Amino acid sequence: MVKFNIFEDIEGVEFPAGRRGRVMYGENGKVNGEYFCQGYSVVYPGGGIPVHQHETVETYTILSGTGEMYVDGEKQPLKAGDSIYIDHNQCHGLKNTGTDDMHVMYVYAPKMIVDHWAQEQAGELK
């Protein structure tokens, strides 16, 4: 068994778009998951995940907070308990529209380090 605490054992990365991401499982995670990546993001009020796309399928599950999800031209409001499925190569992004932090769990497969993290850090995505 492998056990760790997301907040105590993973420092995470602060992203310019207004969130701290922590990769739990995957190539750059606390544990190298074999087939998938799973992470946890705290999205600050007004912050988000810039619109991007990748070859992996992905899910976002909103654990707390409110916001808006964009997927291939469609926008949907979000609240705690909502889960979104994003198919291969669909453009998608997330925005915290609330006044509190939004807590989001994401999973994508197959596992890889997605390009948009480095692109955002380099100022290429906003």
C-alpha positions as CSV (number, residue, x, y, z in Angstrom):
1,M,0.0,0.0,0.0
2,V,1.1,3.5,-0.8
3,K,-0.4,6.3,1.3
4,F,0.3,10.0,1.3
5,N,-1.4,13.3,2.1
6,I,-2.1,15.5,-0.9
7,F,-1.5,18.7,1.1
8,E,1.3,17.7,3.4
9,D,3.4,15.5,1.1
10,I,3.0,17.2,-2.3
11,E,4.2,20.8,-2.5
12,G,2.7,21.3,-5.9
13,V,3.2,24.0,-8.5
14,E,1.8,27.5,-8.6
15,F,0.5,28.3,-12.1
16,P,0.2,31.9,-13.5
17,A,-3.5,31.5,-14.3
18,G,-4.3,31.3,-10.6
19,R,-4.1,27.8,-9.2
20,R,-1.9,25.4,-7.3
21,G,-1.7,21.9,-8.9
22,R,-0.6,18.8,-7.3
23,V,0.0,15.6,-9.3
24,M,-0.7,12.6,-7.2
25,Y,-0.3,9.8,-9.8
26,G,1.5,9.9,-13.2
27,E,4.9,10.4,-14.7
28,N,5.5,13.5,-12.7
29,G,3.4,12.5,-9.7
30,K,4.1,11.4,-6.1
31,V,3.5,7.9,-7.4
32,N,4.2,6.9,-11.0
33,G,0.7,5.6,-12.0
34,E,1.1,3.0,-14.8
35,Y,-1.8,4.0,-17.1
36,F,-3.3,7.3,-15.9
37,C,-2.6,10.6,-14.3
38,Q,-4.6,12.0,-11.3
39,G,-4.1,15.3,-9.7
40,Y,-5.7,17.9,-7.5
41,S,-5.9,21.6,-8.1
42,V,-7.0,24.5,-5.9
43,V,-8.2,27.2,-8.3
44,Y,-8.3,30.7,-6.7
45,P,-11.2,33.1,-7.2
46,G,-10.9,34.6,-10.6
47,G,-8.2,32.0,-11.5
48,G,-8.5,29.0,-13.8
49,I,-7.0,26.6,-16.3
50,P,-6.4,28.2,-19.7
51,V,-8.1,26.8,-22.8
52,H,-5.9,24.0,-24.2
53,Q,-6.2,20.6,-25.8
54,H,-4.3,17.3,-25.7
55,E,-4.6,13.8,-27.0
56,T,-5.6,12.3,-23.7
57,V,-9.2,11.9,-22.5
58,E,-9.8,13.7,-19.2
59,T,-12.3,14.2,-16.4
60,Y,-12.7,17.1,-14.0
61,T,-14.7,16.6,-10.8
62,I,-15.6,19.7,-8.8
63,L,-15.2,19.0,-5.1
64,S,-16.0,22.5,-3.8
65,G,-16.6,26.0,-5.2
66,T,-18.3,27.3,-8.3
67,G,-17.1,28.1,-11.8
68,E,-17.5,27.7,-15.5
69,M,-16.2,24.9,-17.8
70,Y,-15.5,25.5,-21.5
71,V,-15.4,22.5,-23.9
72,D,-15.3,23.0,-27.7
73,G,-17.3,26.2,-27.7
74,E,-19.8,25.2,-25.1
75,K,-19.8,26.7,-21.6
76,Q,-21.5,25.2,-18.6
77,P,-21.7,26.5,-15.0
78,L,-20.1,24.3,-12.3
79,K,-20.7,23.5,-8.7
80,A,-19.6,20.9,-6.1
81,G,-20.3,17.4,-7.3
82,D,-20.3,18.2,-11.0
83,S,-18.1,16.0,-13.2
84,I,-17.1,16.7,-16.8
85,Y,-15.7,14.2,-19.4
86,I,-13.5,15.7,-22.1
87,D,-12.8,13.6,-25.2
88,H,-9.5,13.4,-27.2
89,N,-8.3,16.7,-28.5
90,Q,-11.3,18.8,-27.4
91,C,-10.4,22.4,-26.4
92,H,-11.2,22.9,-22.8
93,G,-10.6,25.3,-19.9
94,L,-11.9,26.1,-16.5
95,K,-12.6,29.4,-14.6
96,N,-13.4,29.9,-10.9
97,T,-16.3,32.4,-11.0
98,G,-16.9,32.2,-7.2
99,T,-15.6,34.0,-4.2
100,D,-14.0,30.9,-2.6
101,D,-11.3,28.5,-3.7
102,M,-12.5,25.8,-6.1
103,H,-11.1,22.3,-5.4
104,V,-10.9,20.1,-8.5
105,M,-9.8,16.5,-9.0
106,Y,-8.7,15.6,-12.5
107,V,-7.8,12.3,-14.1
108,Y,-6.5,11.7,-17.6
109,A,-5.3,8.8,-19.6
110,P,-3.0,7.6,-21.0
111,K,-0.5,9.0,-18.6
112,M,1.9,11.7,-19.9
113,I,3.1,15.1,-18.9
114,V,0.7,17.4,-20.8
115,D,2.3,20.3,-22.8
116,H,-0.1,22.9,-21.5
117,W,1.6,23.0,-18.1
118,A,4.9,24.1,-19.5
119,Q,3.2,26.4,-22.0
120,E,1.3,28.2,-19.2
121,Q,4.5,28.6,-17.1
122,A,6.3,30.1,-20.2
123,G,3.5,32.6,-20.6
124,E,2.2,31.1,-23.9
125,L,-1.3,30.3,-22.4
126,K,-3.3,32.7,-20.4
